[in-house]
Amino acid sequence: MSGKTIVMTSGKGGVGKTTATANVGTALALRSNRVAVIDTDIGLRNLDVVMGLENRIVYDLVDVVEGRCRLEQALIRDKHAGDLYLIAAAQTRDKDCITTQQLVSLCKRLEDDFDYVIVDCPAGIEQGFRNAIAAAQEALVVTTPEVSAIRDADRVIGLLQAADIREIRLIINRINPAMVRQGNMMDASDVLEMLAMDAIGLVPADDRVITSTNSGTPVVYDAQSASGREFVRIAARIDGEHLPLIDPVDETPTSIMDKVRNIMGINRRASAHV
Amino acid sequence: MFDLLRKNRARGRGNPRQVARERVQSAIRRDRMEVSAPQLSALRDSMLCTIGEHLPVAPEFTEFGIQRDGDELFLISRVRLQQGH
């Protein structure tokens, strides 16, 4: 097997990178792929919590690269999706404790055994970022429709291009349809035009993400969640399916009857698009 | 109806979406024009080398830098020619 390494990055922290990693990784595994997700945010790990695996960690990324355990021992099998594995970041070390070469060689080993290796990149553009992008053939840049997030995404895109990563696509997260309609938030087309990049997903703001994170169950398992449905579509697009992009502003119900249908789980617009 | 009222109110105080767009565009434009110190140094050397092919320059008296004026960026150089030319 020769898998593909994809880095999930953003520049700015707090835009939903880790949530996106957990959900895209889970959705890819639910499509019968073997998936390994790696948390490279050393010192501030969180992917384990989002995936509900925080109590299963014995060995971490630093243990593997420093040879204190075998790779198989650090791969934590997901509770829900059978072929999904996590390598957690070390919590008590700092970002400089692993080298770029160590992470590259780890990803190469994983590519032999997995269809997808997804690297959750730390915020910022320092050594941790440089390590995380070094092994990637593709990058997914997560941003939100906010000034600071878009500016940082632009900077990160420049660095990814300089690192010769050709396949770069955007996930625009937390689009608030009501705010867009009121003219209080930039829409997806604004962001895409400014960053001059293709999007692979337009994810609506969704309270269900908070409850899913609280329970340690990725939101892709929640059929009622609009963001969960979009993460499922993102995974399908990564996997080569040609699904049209759905703007959450078009998908969100506006009439009272639409809202009633949505509450009852009869989402006609969403099902018509996929 | 309420959406329409909200939109009108937003328009009155300067559409936040438009304001955000302009601010991002301005920030990105500036960031993309940022010239690093190594770039500037390489540019200075290349310029002095090119000018030196035509006129004798005194590099130790050269001023070279980037100046910003609003959204515009200017490359400013002041090259002193050697005495006696």
Contacts between the chains, C-beta under 8 A, distances in Angstrom:
chain1	res1	chain2	res2	distance
A	145	B	20	7.9
A	146	B	20	7.5
A	147	B	20	5.4
A	147	B	23	5.2
A	147	B	24	5.1
A	147	B	27	7.0
A	150	B	24	4.9
A	150	B	28	7.5
A	151	B	24	6.1
A	151	B	27	4.7
A	151	B	28	6.1
A	151	B	31	6.7
A	154	B	28	4.9
A	154	B	31	6.5
A	154	B	32	7.5
A	155	B	31	6.0
A	158	B	32	7.5
A	180	B	17	7.5
A	181	B	3	5.9
A	181	B	7	7.9
A	182	B	3	6.4
A	182	B	6	4.6
A	182	B	7	5.9
A	182	B	10	6.0
A	183	B	6	8.0
A	183	B	7	5.5
A	183	B	10	4.5
A	183	B	11	7.1
A	183	B	15	5.0
A	183	B	16	6.7
A	183	B	17	4.9
A	183	B	18	7.7
A	184	B	10	6.1
A	184	B	16	4.7
A	184	B	17	6.4
A	185	B	16	7.4
A	185	B	17	6.1
A	185	B	20	7.6
A	186	B	17	5.4
A	186	B	20	5.3
A	186	B	21	6.0
A	186	B	24	7.6
A	187	B	17	7.5
A	190	B	17	7.2
A	190	B	20	8.0
A	190	B	21	5.6
A	194	B	21	7.4
A	194	B	24	5.7
A	194	B	25	6.2
A	194	B	28	6.3
